[in-house]
Structures are given as C-alpha cells and as structure tokens.
Amino acid sequence: MEPDAEPQEITSLVGREVYSNNGVFVGEVEDIRLEMDREVVTGLALGQVNRELFDARVDNSRGVIIPYRWVRAVGDIVLVNDIVERLRESENEEAAA
C-alpha cells in the first residue's frame, strides 16, 4: 500500500478473495484476527478455501487462519506469499518418503 493512501476500515478486507503471488486461489476472507493490546492484524480467517491446498490439514472444518505476515499486498484482492503452495508440496514429499 502506498504511504499516502487513504486509510481503509479493516472490515473492508472481509469478502475479498485471496490468491498466492503465483495466482493460485487460496480462499476468501471471512474474518480478521486482531491483537487488541498492540492494535495490529495478526491473521486472516479464510473460508471457501482451496481444498487442493488445505484438505489434508483442515479435514471437515470450515476454513483456516493464515498469518497476516504472509500478506504481500491488499487491493481488489489479497495476495499472499506462495507459502501455502509450499505447504502442499511438503505434504507430497512426506507422503512419497
């Protein structure tokens, strides 16, 4: 975000789609995790997650919470590091071993 950009309400993140920086759909923001003492966002609660990325980790749960430090950019969509894709790759490597 640009330093001169107008501040936005945090609730404006809710409903935005989340993609990895490689263009892979990750999920949709349903809620925000806040640390009230420090007044910072610490995570994004995602629903409608990409089951190919998270199926082995979330079982039948409704979604996941990703750390906000993974967020690379916020605009019309939210871009996150490709770490979520690497989670899937590490699972595949463990299964092959």
N, C-alpha and C positions, 0 to 999 in steps of 0.2 A: 504494500500500500504506500502511496506517496505521502511524504511528510505533511504536505499542505492539504491533503484530502480531508473532506468534511467527516467528522466522527459519525459512526453509524451506531444504532442501537444493536446490542448484542443479539436480540431476538430476530434481527434481520437474517441471521445465519440459518435459522430454522426453515426447513423445506428446500434448502439448496442441495443440489447433487454434488457428490464428492467423487473426484477422479484422481488416479495416480498421475504423476507427471509423465507417465508413458501412455496416458489416455485410457486406462482401464477403469471402468466403473467400479467404485468401491461401495457406495451406499448413499443414503440421503440423511441429512442432519435432522434429527428429531428433537434433540435437547442439547444443552450445553452444561458441562461440568465446571463449576466455579470454585475457586478457593477464596472464600469471603474475607479472611484475615488480610490477605495480600491484594485482594481485588483484581485477580487475574483469572483468565480462562485456562483451565488445565486439561480439558478434554472435550471431544465431540461425541455425543451418543448418536450412533447411526442405526437407522432402521432400513428395511428393504435392502439388506446387504447383498453383495455379490456372493452367492453361495459357493462358487468355484474357489473364491479366495478364503472363505471362512468356515465352510461346512464342517471340517474336522475339529475346529476349535469352538464353535458355538452350539453344536448339537441342535436342539429344537428351540433355542432361545430366540427372542425377537430381534436382537441386534448386538452391536458391540460398541465399546467406547475406545476411541483411539486417542492417544496423547496429542495435545494441541501442538507440541513441539514438532510433530510430523507435518504440520500445515506449512506449505510453501507459499501459497497465495490465496487470497479471497477476492472474488469478483462475482460475476454471474454464477460461477461455480466455485467450489473449493478444491484446490489442488493440494495433494499430499505427496510426500516422498514415496518412492517406489518400494518402501519397506514392506508394505502389505503384500506386494507381489513376492518379495523375498521370503516372507513367512511361508507362502505356499511352496516355494522352491525348496526350502529347508525341510519341509514335511516330506516332499517327494524323495529327497536324498536320504532321509531317515528310513523311509519305507523300503528303499532299494538296498539299504545296508543289511 
